[in-house]
Amino acid sequence: MSLHTDSLTVDFVVPSRDAANPTLLYQIKTMPCAGQIINTHEKPLSVARKHGVLAAKTEWVAMVDDDMLLPFDWLQKVILAIEPNVGAIGTVAVHKNRHAAAYERVVGTVYNLSKLDTNPHINNIIIRRKLMENYNPPKLFFGEDQVFKRYVQKTGYHWKVLPFLGATHMGTSKNYVIIGISYRRYGHFGLYKLARRMAARFIFTPFAALSNLSFRTFFYLTKLNVEFLAGWVKEFTTEKNFHV
């Protein structure tokens, strides 16, 4: 059972380091059903999201990263997917970074990106405000999305991801060593998921480079893969040494 767009207002939380992205703010302001915009500069990102959502007044709150761009009808389409058993709804976003975009384009030809369990798509999402009330986020910039997803699911709600609706991620590459450390430390990736990730990257990275006709794409993606693996192994080794 979905909800009619004319019966719901959704406040927006936009965390940013400095001044908020003016293009994104304009896009939100022109959206039907959009309420107030809460722009927070709090750090780290996990805490900024929680406090921003709790400052909202609406039952459902949109959390959108500052490096995103959204189409005019994004909110209208997302709230149509609201159901009583759903706690959060994100959408697949395309990357402005041509190397990352090529990789996801190749993966998307063989697997539905909205079904991948390793990406909650928290950079453009709506959630039930009440879910933040008892949530105690780890103080993270990277990897907190997986923690929050697990928390939402433990409350009994479903985490839904919709296919591409026009959201674009404009951000640059993150520190994948830190991401690898966080994913191991907080239990996002065990040995099975790590092996699955490495196998997928090994298979799809050359095809992504071929789709761009660019060796730079191959080098860029391989660099990120090595950094992630290095971070994961570093944390795994630290854990082993700690328990000896």
N, C-alpha and C positions, 0 to 999 in steps of 0.2 A: 504494500500500500504506500503510494507516494504522497507527497504534500504539494498543494498548489502554491505557486510562487507568490501569489497575491496575499497570502495569509502569514507570511514570515518576513521578519527583518533580521539581518545578520550583521553584527558588528565585526570589524576587521582589526586584527593585530598585525602590525608590520614592524618587526625588530630591525634596527639598523645601527651601524656603528656611528655614523655621523648624520648629516641631513638625509632624510628619506628620499628615495627615488621619486622625483616629481612626476615622471610619466606614469609610474604605477599608481601613485596617489590620485592622479587625474582619472585613470581608468576605473579605479574603485568608486570614486565620487559620482561617476556617471552611470554606474550599474544600478539597475532596478533591484530593490530589496536590500541594498547596502545601507547599514546604519553608520554609527560613528567609526572613525579610524583612530586607533590607539597606536601611536608610534613610540616605541620604547628604545632607549639606548643602553639599557641595563646589560650587564655581562655576568656570567656567560649566557649563551643563547638559550640553553635549557631553562634557566631561571627567568629570563626575559619573557619567554613564551608563557610560562605559568602565570606570572604576575600580570602580564598583559591580558590574558584570557579572563582572569578573575576580576579585572577592572571593567570588563564588558558588562553590558546590561541585558543581553539577549540570550535566549536559551541555547542557540547555536552560534558559534563564533568561528570566523574564518581566520586561519593563521597563514600568512603569505610572506615568504622571505623577500627581503628588499631587492634581491637581484632577479626577481621574476617580472614578467609582463603577462597580462591576462586579457582575453577578449571581452567585449562588452557583455556577452551573454553567459560568461563563465559561471557566475553565481546562480543564475536561473537554472542552468542545466544541472549543476551539482545538487542543489536542494531538491530537485525532483527525485533524487536517489535516496532521500531520507526514508528510513523505515524504523518501526519501533525497536528492532533488535540491533540497529546500527549505531555505533558510537562515534565513528570518524569516517570521513569520505575524502579521499585525495584523488588526483588525476595524474595520468602520465603526462610529463612535460617533455618537449623537445629541447635539445641543447643548442645554444648559439655556437658553442665550441664545435668546430667542424669535425674534430677527431672523435670526441665523445659522441657526437651525433651519428657519425658513421658506424661506430660500434653498436649503438642501440638500434640503428636501422637494420644492421645485419642480423642481430639477435631477434629483432621483431619479425623477421621473415620466417623464422622457424618456431618462435614461441611468443605467445601473447604477453606483452610487457606488463599489462595490468594484473597478470596472474603470478608474476615473480614474487616470491616471498622474502627476498632480500632487500627490497626497496619499498618502504612505506609511503614514499612520495609526500613527505611531511612539508615540503616547501610550498605546496599549494593545497590546502586542506580546510575542511570545516569539521568542528568537533562539538560535542555537547559540553557546554560550559561546566556543568556539575562534575565532569570527570577530572577536572583540574583541582578540585577542592581538597582531595586527600592524596594527591599525587606529590611525591617527594623526589624531584628530578635530581639525578647526579649532576654535578657542576661541570658540564661538558659543552664544547663547541661541536664536536664530531661524535657520531654514534648514539646520541641521545634519542634519535627517532626510533630506533629499534627497541630501546628501553620503554619508551612511551607506548609503542604499539603493543608490547607484551602486557603492559599495565592495563590498557584498555580492554584487551581480550580477557584478562583475568577477572575483570569486573562483570563479564558475561556478555559484553557487547561485541559486535563484529566490526572488523576494520575493513572497509570497502575501498577498492581502487577502481576508478573509472578509466576507460581508454582516453586517448588524447582528445582534448576539447579545445585546444588552442593555447594552452599555457606554454610559455617559453622561458627557459632558464638561461639567464645572461651571464651567470657567474663564471669566474675563472677556476682553475684547478685547485683543489684543496691539498692539504698535507696528508698524503696517503700513508706515510709512516705512522703518524698519530692515529689515523683512522684504523690501521691494522692493529695497533696497540689497544685502542678502545674496543674494537670488535672482539678481540680475544679476552680482554679483562672483564667485559660485561657479558660474556657468554653468547655473543651473537653468532660467532663462527667457531664450531668445533672442527675436528679433523675432517669429518665428512663434507661439511660445507666449504671448508677451505679447498679440499681436493676438487670438489665440484666447480668452484670458482676458477681455480687455476686451469682445469681442463677446458672450461668454456672459453677462458681468455686465450689459451693456447690455440684453440680451434678458430675462434672468431676474429682475433686480432689481424691475422693476415688478410682475411676477407674484407675487413673494415678498411685496411690500407689500400687494398685493390679497388674498393668502391670509390675511394677518393683519388686514386692514382697518385698516391703520395707515400714516400718512405717516411716522411715526418710523422704521419699518422701512426705507422708501425712503431717508430721510435717513441713517440709520446705515450701510446697505450702500454707498451712494454715497460717503460719507465715507471708508470703508475702501478703496474702489476708487481714489479720488483719491490717498490717501496712498500706496498701493502703487505707483501709476504715478509719483508724484513721486519716491519713493525709487529706483525703477528708472531713471528718466531722469537723476536726479542722479548715480548711479553710472556710467551710460553716458556722460554728459558728462565726468565726471572721467577716465574711461578714454581718451576721445578727446583731451582736453587733455594727458594724460600722454604720449601717443604722438606728439604734434605736435612 
